[in-house]
Amino acid sequence: MVYIKYVETKLGKIGIVEKDNKIVKVIIINGSKENSKRNKNDYDNYQEKDTELLLKAKKELEEYFKGKRKEFDLPLEQEGTEFQKKVWNALEKIPYGETRTYKEVAKMVGNEKACRAVGMANNKNNIPIFVPCHRVIGSNGKLVGYALGLAMKKYLLDLESKNK
């Protein structure tokens, strides 16, 4: 069975999805237009339930938004290519309050020319915030390419910067 737990945040309502005792998806329900289209009707497919894991994930997410949690301690799992999984693992190594460029992440996964592929893997990240794709920026230092919208990316980076 696939379960969902909703959390009210300053970014809107967030659904955290659990399958087989792992967090597999985060859905920003009141998010940007891109996110609404990307996740259209996703949350209709899950059973709302307070599992031990979802309650822990909710607590950690609430602590994160209060600036009290800098790392998550949750079992995460995403389906993707080996390259995408390497990128997502690399994203989890970017420290709280810091950023890396697409090129730096490409180097982290062993192919410094794969900047565009890193961007595509970021776009396919189904567990935003927990897998911090918002910490990846353009080589010129600008905020670019965030599937949930640049306003949300800026909010998350500002939150981390002020609570570093």
C-alpha positions as CSV (number, residue, x, y, z in Angstrom):
1,M,0.0,0.0,0.0
2,V,1.1,3.6,-0.6
3,Y,0.4,6.1,2.1
4,I,0.4,9.9,2.3
5,K,0.7,12.4,5.2
6,Y,-0.1,16.1,4.7
7,V,1.9,18.9,6.3
8,E,0.9,22.5,6.2
9,T,3.9,24.8,5.6
10,K,4.6,28.4,4.5
11,L,5.0,26.9,1.0
12,G,1.6,25.4,1.1
13,K,0.3,22.0,1.7
14,I,2.9,19.3,1.3
15,G,2.1,15.6,0.8
16,I,4.8,13.1,1.9
17,V,4.4,9.7,0.3
18,E,5.5,6.4,1.7
19,K,5.8,3.0,0.0
20,D,7.4,-0.1,1.5
21,N,8.6,1.8,4.5
22,K,10.5,4.4,2.4
23,I,9.7,8.0,1.5
24,V,9.2,7.9,-2.3
25,K,7.7,11.2,-3.2
26,V,7.0,14.8,-1.9
27,I,4.1,16.7,-3.5
28,I,3.8,20.4,-3.1
29,I,0.0,20.8,-3.5
30,N,-0.3,24.6,-3.2
31,G,2.9,25.1,-5.2
32,S,3.8,26.6,-8.5
33,K,1.9,26.0,-11.7
34,E,4.7,23.7,-12.9
35,N,4.4,21.6,-9.8
36,S,0.6,21.5,-10.0
37,K,0.8,20.1,-13.6
38,R,3.6,17.7,-12.8
39,N,1.7,16.2,-9.9
40,K,-1.9,16.5,-11.2
41,N,-4.1,14.1,-9.3
42,D,-1.1,12.3,-7.8
43,Y,-2.4,12.7,-4.3
44,D,-5.7,11.0,-5.2
45,N,-3.9,7.7,-5.6
46,Y,-2.7,7.4,-1.9
47,Q,-4.3,6.4,1.3
48,E,-4.0,9.0,4.0
49,K,-2.5,7.4,7.1
50,D,-0.3,8.2,10.1
51,T,2.4,5.6,9.8
52,E,5.4,5.7,12.1
53,L,7.6,6.8,9.1
54,L,5.3,9.5,7.9
55,L,4.9,11.0,11.3
56,K,8.7,11.1,11.6
57,A,9.0,12.7,8.2
58,K,6.4,15.3,9.1
59,K,8.2,16.1,12.3
60,E,11.6,16.4,10.5
61,L,10.0,18.6,7.8
62,E,8.4,20.9,10.4
63,E,11.8,21.1,12.2
64,Y,13.5,22.0,8.9
65,F,11.0,24.8,8.2
66,K,11.7,26.2,11.7
67,G,15.4,26.2,11.0
68,K,16.1,23.5,13.6
69,R,16.9,20.6,11.3
70,K,19.8,20.7,8.9
71,E,19.9,17.0,7.9
72,F,17.1,14.5,7.4
73,D,17.3,10.9,8.8
74,L,14.8,9.1,6.7
75,P,14.9,6.1,4.3
76,L,14.4,7.5,0.8
77,E,14.0,5.7,-2.5
78,Q,13.5,6.9,-6.0
79,E,13.2,5.0,-9.3
80,G,15.5,6.3,-11.9
81,T,18.6,5.5,-14.0
82,E,22.0,4.8,-12.4
83,F,23.1,8.3,-13.4
84,Q,20.0,9.9,-11.8
85,K,20.6,8.0,-8.6
86,K,24.2,9.1,-8.5
87,V,23.1,12.7,-8.9
88,W,20.4,12.4,-6.2
89,N,23.0,10.9,-3.8
90,A,25.4,13.7,-4.6
91,L,22.7,16.3,-3.8
92,E,22.3,14.8,-0.4
93,K,26.0,15.5,0.3
94,I,25.6,19.3,-0.4
95,P,25.7,20.8,3.1
96,Y,22.8,22.7,4.5
97,G,23.0,26.4,3.7
98,E,25.5,25.8,0.8
99,T,25.1,25.6,-2.9
100,R,26.8,23.9,-5.8
101,T,26.7,24.6,-9.5
102,Y,25.5,22.0,-12.0
103,K,29.1,21.6,-13.1
104,E,30.3,20.9,-9.5
105,V,27.6,18.3,-9.1
106,A,28.6,16.8,-12.5
107,K,32.2,16.5,-11.2
108,M,30.9,14.9,-8.0
109,V,29.3,12.1,-10.1
110,G,32.4,11.7,-12.2
111,N,31.5,13.4,-15.4
112,E,32.2,17.2,-15.4
113,K,30.7,17.6,-18.9
114,A,27.3,16.2,-17.8
115,C,25.9,19.5,-16.6
116,R,22.7,19.3,-18.6
117,A,22.2,15.7,-17.5
118,V,22.6,16.8,-13.9
119,G,19.9,19.4,-14.6
120,M,17.6,16.8,-16.0
121,A,18.2,14.5,-13.0
122,N,17.4,17.4,-10.7
123,N,14.1,17.9,-12.6
124,K,13.2,14.2,-12.1
125,N,13.8,14.3,-8.3
126,N,10.6,13.2,-6.8
127,I,11.7,13.9,-3.2
128,P,12.4,17.7,-3.2
129,I,13.6,19.3,0.1
130,F,14.6,15.9,1.5
131,V,16.8,15.4,-1.6
132,P,17.9,19.1,-1.8
133,C,17.9,19.8,-5.5
134,H,17.2,23.5,-4.6
135,R,20.9,23.8,-3.6
136,V,22.0,23.6,-7.2
137,I,22.5,26.9,-9.0
138,G,23.8,28.2,-12.3
139,S,27.6,28.7,-12.9
140,N,27.0,32.4,-12.7
141,G,25.5,32.1,-9.2
142,K,21.9,32.7,-10.4
143,L,18.9,30.6,-9.4
144,V,18.0,28.6,-12.4
145,G,16.0,25.5,-13.3
146,Y,13.9,24.5,-10.4
147,A,10.8,22.4,-11.2
148,L,8.9,23.8,-8.3
149,G,9.5,27.4,-9.3
150,L,12.3,29.8,-8.6
151,A,10.3,31.6,-5.8
152,M,10.2,28.3,-3.9
153,K,13.9,27.7,-4.6
154,K,14.8,31.2,-3.3
155,Y,12.6,30.7,-0.2
156,L,14.4,27.4,0.7
157,L,17.9,28.8,0.1
158,D,17.1,31.9,2.1
159,L,15.7,29.8,5.0
160,E,18.9,27.7,5.1
161,S,21.1,30.8,4.7
162,K,19.6,32.6,7.7
163,N,19.6,29.4,9.9
164,K,23.1,28.1,8.9
